[in-house]
Amino acid sequence: MSSIMSYMQGVVFILLLRCLVTRYGRPVMRRDPVFRISAQRKHSRPNPEKPPEDDDRDVQEERARAQSALASANREGKPVIIVHNLRKEYQGGRSCSCCCFKDKQGNKVATRMVSFCVKRGEVVGLLGPNGAGKSTTMNMIIGDMDPTAGQMLIKGADVAAREENAIGFLGHCPQENALWSNLTMREHLEIYAAVKGIRKGVAAIAIDRIAEALGIQEHLNKTTKTLAAGLSRKLCFALSILGNPTVMLLDEPTAGMDPNGKRQVWKAIHTILKDKGQGVILTTHHMEEAEAVCDRVAIMVAGQLRCLGSIQYLKSKFGKNYLLQIKVKGIEQGELLNTRILQMFPQAARQERISTLLVYKIPMEDALPLSKAFSMLEEAKRSFNFEEYSFSLNTLEQVFLELCREQERDNFDTALGTTFEWKQLQSMGP
């Protein structure tokens, strides 16, 4: 009698669990193993917002490209990842980690009108200051957070939904280390391999190869609570690439690593993409990492994409000015020197002043010929006796810093909008 009751209780609990998942659970990618119910997805509503008037031309073209890719019937020719007009807002007083702005209804908006594609074999870098909306965008793509509006398509999701034995198509390295403190590195990798459906023998070979590529062989039997920050980060990256996923979302994967560790990760990413079947989105704060890994970069500020393209393209587009930095000995001297700089370079735009450091953006036509510019600067150095100066072409890092200052401006006074400083930056282009 007791065995029959236990059996009935098991059936009731399974039915109850299914009802709860159906009513409150998140969308699932695979067929239900017990009830054979097909995968479910939440369809977010189309974004009713109009694109901002100050959108960069490349951002507009990428939005049109994403829309066209979504409508295309050619499955094989579609990008690996398509994101179109993605928006995330928090209603009422809900807080978020992003530097949100409020819409007319008083809702906090974390991302708005975000559109981009990731082609096969491509690494797209998502750059931006803290709170720009990068991690929010990543969390919406992986399904950890429901978008308010917009559309997303990930290549491999349909395959995983149709095929019961499909190995996990998605690899995710989150910003926070999601590890068990009392398990070893090897145990983590074995558990993830089992969850992804990789056979034990194949998993053992894959784990050894990944460990060798990342230089963690001697640490495999150590518990994660004893690992240095860089090794913990390597483990998170290793978990994300296990099973050779079609799509990889890497949220600051090299944070806390030494230079050698970073290069091992970069090399592993290039090795994975050799067959040109996968696509990667990588968020980072480091221009060196973006240049080493990314085919294209998209700079996000205050929840919006501000520019997008290859590293060289963005350098040529925005590198139309010289950057002059002067270190003076005192604040009083700086004011007098500022007047002299404006006499030498009439169109110079003063960027910032940090203590005794003066920074100017100087158009090329003001600075040419360079021999004359350096002669005037040397004369000014003798007259004002300032400590040192540097005169260089504007770099991608300077473009990034310009856009970061725009977000800081928004945080202090959102009523001014985000168009003024961006239009100033656009004037740097051709």
C-alpha positions as CSV (number, residue, x, y, z in Angstrom):
1,M,0.0,0.0,0.0
2,S,2.8,2.4,0.9
3,S,4.5,1.8,-2.4
4,I,1.3,2.7,-4.3
5,M,0.9,5.9,-2.3
6,S,4.5,6.9,-3.0
7,Y,3.9,6.3,-6.7
8,M,0.8,8.4,-6.6
9,Q,2.5,11.2,-4.8
10,G,5.3,11.2,-7.4
11,V,2.8,11.5,-10.2
12,V,1.0,14.4,-8.4
13,F,4.2,16.2,-7.7
14,I,5.3,15.9,-11.4
15,L,1.9,17.2,-12.5
16,L,2.2,20.1,-10.0
17,L,5.7,20.9,-11.2
18,R,4.6,20.9,-14.8
19,C,1.8,23.3,-14.0
20,L,4.1,25.7,-12.1
21,V,6.6,25.7,-14.9
22,T,3.9,26.4,-17.5
23,R,2.5,29.2,-15.4
24,Y,5.5,30.9,-13.9
25,G,8.6,29.4,-15.5
26,R,10.9,31.0,-18.1
27,P,10.8,30.0,-21.7
28,V,12.6,26.7,-22.4
29,M,14.8,25.8,-25.4
30,R,14.3,22.0,-25.4
31,R,11.4,19.6,-25.5
32,D,10.1,18.6,-22.1
33,P,11.6,15.1,-21.3
34,V,8.5,13.8,-19.4
35,F,5.5,15.3,-21.1
36,R,7.1,15.7,-24.6
37,I,5.8,19.3,-24.7
38,S,7.4,21.5,-27.3
39,A,9.7,24.3,-26.4
40,Q,8.1,27.6,-25.4
41,R,9.3,31.1,-26.0
42,K,8.1,34.5,-25.0
43,H,7.7,36.9,-27.9
44,S,8.4,40.4,-26.9
45,R,6.3,43.1,-28.5
46,P,7.7,45.3,-31.4
47,N,9.5,48.4,-30.2
48,P,7.1,51.4,-30.8
49,E,9.9,53.9,-30.3
50,K,11.3,55.9,-33.2
51,P,15.0,55.8,-33.7
52,P,16.8,58.8,-32.2
53,E,17.4,61.7,-34.6
54,D,21.1,61.9,-33.7
55,D,21.8,58.2,-34.5
56,D,25.1,57.7,-36.3
57,R,24.8,56.6,-39.9
58,D,26.6,53.3,-39.3
59,V,24.2,52.5,-36.4
60,Q,21.2,53.3,-38.7
61,E,22.6,51.0,-41.4
62,E,23.2,48.2,-38.9
63,R,19.6,48.5,-37.7
64,A,18.3,48.2,-41.3
65,R,20.6,45.2,-41.8
66,A,19.2,43.5,-38.7
67,Q,15.7,44.1,-39.9
68,S,16.4,42.7,-43.3
69,A,18.1,39.6,-41.8
70,L,15.1,38.9,-39.6
71,A,12.8,39.0,-42.6
72,S,15.1,36.8,-44.8
73,A,13.9,33.3,-45.6
74,N,17.4,32.1,-46.2
75,R,18.2,30.2,-42.9
76,E,21.8,29.3,-43.9
77,G,22.6,32.9,-44.8
78,K,21.3,34.4,-41.6
79,P,23.8,35.9,-39.1
80,V,24.5,33.8,-36.0
81,I,22.9,36.5,-33.8
82,I,20.4,39.1,-34.7
83,V,19.3,41.8,-32.3
84,H,16.8,44.3,-33.5
85,N,15.4,47.4,-31.6
86,L,16.0,45.8,-28.2
87,R,14.6,47.8,-25.3
88,K,14.5,47.1,-21.5
89,E,12.6,49.3,-19.1
90,Y,11.8,49.0,-15.4
91,Q,8.4,50.2,-14.4
92,G,7.7,52.3,-11.3
93,G,10.5,52.5,-8.7
94,R,12.4,49.4,-9.7
95,S,16.1,49.9,-9.5
96,C,18.6,48.7,-12.1
97,S,22.4,48.5,-12.3
98,C,22.5,50.6,-15.5
99,C,22.7,54.4,-15.7
100,C,19.0,54.5,-16.6
101,F,17.1,57.5,-17.8
102,K,13.3,58.1,-17.4
103,D,10.8,58.1,-20.2
104,K,7.6,60.2,-20.2
105,Q,5.7,57.6,-18.2
106,G,8.4,57.7,-15.4
107,N,9.8,54.2,-16.3
108,K,13.5,53.7,-16.1
109,V,15.0,52.7,-19.4
110,A,18.2,50.7,-19.4
111,T,18.6,50.0,-23.2
112,R,16.8,51.5,-26.2
113,M,16.8,50.7,-29.9
114,V,19.8,48.4,-29.7
115,S,20.4,46.7,-33.1
116,F,23.3,44.6,-34.4
117,C,24.2,41.4,-36.1
118,V,27.0,38.8,-35.5
119,K,28.0,37.0,-38.7
120,R,29.6,33.5,-38.8
121,G,33.2,33.5,-37.6
122,E,32.8,37.1,-36.3
123,V,33.6,38.6,-32.9
124,V,31.7,41.7,-32.1
125,G,33.0,43.7,-29.2
126,L,30.5,45.6,-27.0
127,L,32.3,48.5,-25.4
128,G,31.1,51.1,-23.0
129,P,31.4,52.6,-19.5
130,N,30.0,50.9,-16.4
131,G,26.3,51.1,-16.4
132,A,26.0,51.6,-20.2
133,G,23.7,48.6,-20.6
134,K,26.2,46.0,-21.9
135,S,25.4,43.3,-19.3
136,T,21.7,44.0,-19.5
137,T,21.9,43.4,-23.3
138,M,23.8,40.2,-22.8
139,N,21.3,39.0,-20.2
140,M,18.4,39.6,-22.5
141,I,20.1,37.7,-25.3
142,I,20.8,34.6,-23.2
143,G,17.2,34.7,-21.8
144,D,18.1,35.5,-18.2
145,M,16.1,38.7,-18.5
146,D,13.0,39.3,-20.6
147,P,13.2,42.3,-23.0
148,T,10.4,44.9,-22.8
149,A,10.4,45.2,-26.6
150,G,12.5,44.2,-29.6
151,Q,13.4,41.0,-31.4
152,M,16.3,38.5,-31.1
153,L,17.2,35.5,-33.1
154,I,20.1,33.1,-32.1
155,K,21.2,30.5,-34.6
156,G,21.2,27.1,-33.0
157,A,18.2,27.8,-30.7
158,D,15.8,26.2,-33.2
159,V,18.1,23.2,-33.6
160,A,18.2,22.7,-29.9
161,A,14.5,23.0,-29.7
162,R,13.9,20.3,-32.3
163,E,16.7,17.8,-31.5
164,E,16.6,16.2,-28.1
165,N,20.3,15.2,-28.1
166,A,21.6,18.5,-29.4
167,I,24.6,19.7,-27.4
168,G,24.1,23.1,-25.8
169,F,24.4,25.7,-28.6
170,L,25.1,28.6,-26.2
171,G,28.2,29.3,-24.2
172,H,28.0,32.1,-21.6
173,C,30.8,33.6,-19.5
174,P,29.0,35.9,-17.0
175,Q,30.5,39.0,-15.4
176,E,30.2,37.4,-12.0
177,N,32.0,34.0,-11.4
178,A,29.2,31.4,-11.0
179,L,31.2,28.7,-9.3
180,W,30.8,26.2,-6.4
181,S,33.5,27.0,-3.8
182,N,34.1,23.4,-2.7
183,L,34.3,21.8,-6.1
184,T,37.5,21.5,-8.1
185,M,38.1,22.9,-11.5
186,R,37.9,19.4,-13.0
187,E,34.6,18.7,-11.3
188,H,33.1,21.9,-12.6
189,L,34.1,21.0,-16.1
190,E,32.8,17.4,-15.8
191,I,29.4,18.6,-14.4
192,Y,29.0,21.2,-17.2
193,A,30.0,18.6,-19.8
194,A,27.3,16.2,-18.4
195,V,24.7,18.9,-18.5
196,K,25.5,19.7,-22.1
197,G,25.1,16.1,-23.0
198,I,28.8,15.3,-23.9
199,R,29.8,11.7,-23.5
200,K,32.2,11.0,-20.7
201,G,35.1,9.9,-22.9
202,V,34.7,12.8,-25.3
203,A,34.4,15.2,-22.3
204,A,37.7,14.0,-20.8
205,I,39.6,14.7,-24.0
206,A,37.9,18.1,-24.4
207,I,38.8,19.1,-20.8
208,D,42.4,18.1,-21.2
209,R,42.6,20.2,-24.4
210,I,41.0,23.3,-22.9
211,A,43.2,22.9,-19.8
212,E,46.3,22.8,-21.9
213,A,45.3,25.8,-24.0
214,L,44.6,27.9,-21.0
215,G,47.6,26.7,-18.9
216,I,45.5,25.3,-16.0
217,Q,46.5,21.7,-16.0
218,E,48.3,21.9,-12.6
219,H,45.3,23.5,-11.0
220,L,42.5,21.1,-12.2
221,N,42.3,19.3,-8.8
222,K,42.2,22.5,-6.7
223,T,38.9,23.7,-5.2
224,T,37.7,27.1,-6.6
225,K,37.8,28.8,-3.2
226,T,41.6,28.4,-3.2
227,L,42.1,29.8,-6.7
228,A,43.4,33.3,-7.6
229,A,41.0,35.6,-9.3
230,G,42.6,35.1,-12.7
231,L,42.3,31.3,-12.5
232,S,38.7,31.5,-11.4
233,R,38.0,33.7,-14.5
234,K,39.8,31.2,-16.7
235,L,37.5,28.4,-15.4
236,C,34.4,30.5,-16.2
237,F,35.7,31.0,-19.7
238,A,36.5,27.3,-20.0
239,L,33.0,26.4,-19.0
240,S,31.6,28.7,-21.7
241,I,33.5,27.2,-24.5
242,L,33.0,23.5,-23.5
243,G,31.1,21.6,-26.1
244,N,32.1,24.0,-29.0
245,P,28.9,26.1,-28.8
246,T,27.5,27.9,-31.8
247,V,27.1,31.2,-29.9
248,M,29.4,32.5,-27.2
249,L,28.6,35.5,-25.0
250,L,31.6,36.6,-23.1
251,D,31.0,39.3,-20.5
252,E,34.5,40.7,-19.6
253,P,36.1,37.3,-19.7
254,T,39.7,38.4,-18.9
255,A,38.9,40.6,-15.9
256,G,41.6,40.0,-13.2
257,M,43.9,38.0,-15.5
258,D,47.6,38.8,-16.0
259,P,48.8,39.7,-19.5
260,N,49.8,36.1,-20.3
261,G,46.4,34.8,-19.2
262,K,44.6,37.3,-21.4
263,R,46.6,36.2,-24.5
264,Q,45.8,32.6,-23.8
265,V,42.1,33.4,-23.8
266,W,42.4,35.5,-27.0
267,K,44.2,32.7,-28.7
268,A,41.5,30.2,-27.6
269,I,38.8,32.4,-29.1
270,H,40.6,32.6,-32.4
271,T,41.1,28.9,-32.4
272,I,37.5,28.2,-31.8
273,L,36.4,30.4,-34.7
274,K,38.7,28.7,-37.2
275,D,35.8,26.8,-38.8
276,K,33.8,30.0,-39.2
277,G,30.6,28.4,-37.8
278,Q,30.4,30.3,-34.5
279,G,29.8,33.9,-33.5
280,V,31.0,35.7,-30.4
281,I,29.8,38.8,-28.5
282,L,32.5,40.1,-26.1
283,T,32.2,43.0,-23.6
284,T,35.3,44.7,-22.4
285,H,36.7,48.0,-21.1
286,H,40.1,47.5,-22.7
287,M,41.0,48.8,-26.2
288,E,43.9,46.4,-26.4
289,E,41.6,43.4,-26.0
290,A,39.1,44.8,-28.5
291,E,41.9,45.3,-31.1
292,A,43.3,41.8,-30.4
293,V,40.1,39.9,-30.6
294,C,37.2,41.8,-32.2
295,D,36.4,42.1,-35.9
296,R,34.0,44.9,-35.2
297,V,33.2,47.0,-32.1
298,A,30.0,48.8,-31.0
299,I,30.3,51.5,-28.4
300,M,27.3,51.7,-26.1
301,V,26.5,54.8,-24.0
302,A,23.5,55.4,-21.8
303,G,21.7,52.4,-23.2
304,Q,22.2,53.3,-26.9
305,L,24.7,52.3,-29.6
306,R,26.7,55.4,-30.6
307,C,29.1,54.0,-33.2
308,L,29.8,50.7,-34.8
309,G,32.5,49.3,-37.2
310,S,35.9,47.8,-37.4
311,I,38.7,49.2,-35.3
312,Q,40.5,50.7,-38.4
313,Y,37.3,52.1,-39.7
314,L,36.5,53.9,-36.5
315,K,40.0,55.2,-36.1
316,S,39.9,56.7,-39.6
317,K,36.4,58.1,-39.1
318,F,37.0,59.8,-35.8
319,G,40.7,60.3,-35.8
320,K,40.6,63.6,-37.6
321,N,42.0,65.7,-34.8
322,Y,45.2,66.0,-32.8
323,L,45.2,65.7,-29.1
324,L,47.3,68.2,-27.1
325,Q,48.1,67.5,-23.5
326,I,50.1,69.9,-21.4
327,K,51.2,69.5,-17.8
328,V,51.7,72.9,-16.1
329,K,53.2,73.7,-12.7
330,G,50.4,75.7,-11.2
331,I,46.7,76.6,-11.7
332,E,47.5,80.3,-12.3
333,Q,50.0,79.4,-15.0
334,G,47.3,77.2,-16.7
335,E,44.9,80.2,-17.2
336,L,47.6,82.2,-18.9
337,L,48.7,79.3,-21.0
338,N,45.1,78.7,-22.1
339,T,45.0,82.1,-23.7
340,R,48.2,81.4,-25.6
341,I,47.1,78.0,-26.9
342,L,43.9,79.6,-28.3
343,Q,46.1,82.2,-30.1
344,M,48.3,79.4,-31.6
345,F,45.4,77.2,-32.5
346,P,42.2,79.3,-32.9
347,Q,39.9,76.3,-33.4
348,A,41.3,74.4,-30.4
349,A,38.5,72.9,-28.2
350,R,39.4,72.6,-24.5
351,Q,38.4,69.1,-23.4
352,E,39.1,68.9,-19.7
353,R,41.3,70.1,-16.9
354,I,42.5,67.7,-14.2
355,S,44.5,69.5,-11.6
356,T,47.5,70.8,-13.6
357,L,46.8,68.8,-16.8
358,L,45.3,70.7,-19.8
359,V,43.8,68.8,-22.7
360,Y,42.8,70.2,-26.1
361,K,41.3,68.8,-29.3
362,I,42.9,70.5,-32.3
363,P,41.6,70.2,-35.9
364,M,44.2,69.0,-38.4
365,E,44.0,72.2,-40.5
366,D,45.0,74.2,-37.4
367,A,48.0,71.9,-36.7
368,L,49.5,71.6,-40.2
369,P,52.3,71.9,-41.0
370,L,53.4,69.9,-38.0
371,S,56.9,71.6,-38.0
372,K,55.2,74.9,-37.4
373,A,53.0,73.5,-34.6
374,F,56.0,72.0,-32.8
375,S,57.9,75.2,-33.1
376,M,55.1,77.2,-31.5
377,L,54.8,74.6,-28.7
378,E,58.5,74.6,-28.0
379,E,58.4,78.4,-27.8
380,A,55.5,78.3,-25.4
381,K,57.3,75.8,-23.3
382,R,60.2,78.1,-22.9
383,S,58.0,81.1,-22.2
384,F,55.7,79.5,-19.7
385,N,58.1,76.9,-18.4
386,F,55.5,74.1,-18.2
387,E,56.8,70.6,-17.4
388,E,55.9,68.6,-20.5
389,Y,53.5,68.2,-23.4
390,S,52.3,65.5,-25.9
391,F,50.9,66.0,-29.3
392,S,49.3,63.0,-31.0
393,L,46.5,61.8,-33.3
394,N,43.1,61.2,-31.7
395,T,42.7,57.5,-30.9
396,L,39.8,55.1,-30.5
397,E,40.4,55.3,-26.8
398,Q,39.8,59.0,-26.9
399,V,36.6,58.5,-28.8
400,F,35.6,56.0,-26.0
401,L,36.5,58.6,-23.3
402,E,34.5,61.3,-25.1
403,L,31.4,59.0,-25.0
404,C,32.0,58.1,-21.4
405,R,31.9,61.8,-20.5
406,E,28.6,62.1,-22.3
407,Q,27.2,59.5,-19.9
408,E,28.6,61.3,-16.9
409,R,26.9,64.5,-18.2
410,D,23.6,62.6,-18.5
411,N,23.9,61.4,-14.9
412,F,24.2,64.9,-13.6
413,D,21.6,66.5,-15.7
414,T,19.3,64.2,-17.8
415,A,17.2,67.1,-18.8
416,L,19.9,68.3,-21.2
417,G,19.5,65.1,-23.3
418,T,22.4,63.2,-25.0
419,T,22.6,64.9,-28.3
420,F,24.8,67.9,-27.7
421,E,28.1,66.3,-27.0
422,W,27.5,63.5,-29.5
423,K,27.0,66.0,-32.2
424,Q,30.3,67.6,-31.2
425,L,32.0,64.2,-31.6
426,Q,30.3,63.6,-34.9
427,S,31.9,66.8,-36.2
428,M,35.3,65.0,-35.8
429,G,34.4,62.8,-38.7
430,P,34.7,63.5,-42.4
